[in-house]
Amino acid sequence: MLTNLDVLILTILGGLFINPRRYRSCWTAVLAALATGIATGAVYMLVTRVLLPWLGVTP
């Protein structure tokens, strides 16, 4: 399981999965990268901290 620092790094790097050329301005690309990073970190936290222990699986 990753530590909270690793999740923060994953959240920051999660924005690298978007293609900035498909957005009309720099600000929308930055906001999309931020939203993607936050969503990536949130899904990881949800799966590892909530769902796996609830299912009885120890990571």
ABEGO torsion letter per residue (X at the ends): XBBAAAAAAAAAAAAAABBAAABABAAAAAAAAAAAAAAAAAAAAAAAAAAAAAAGBBX
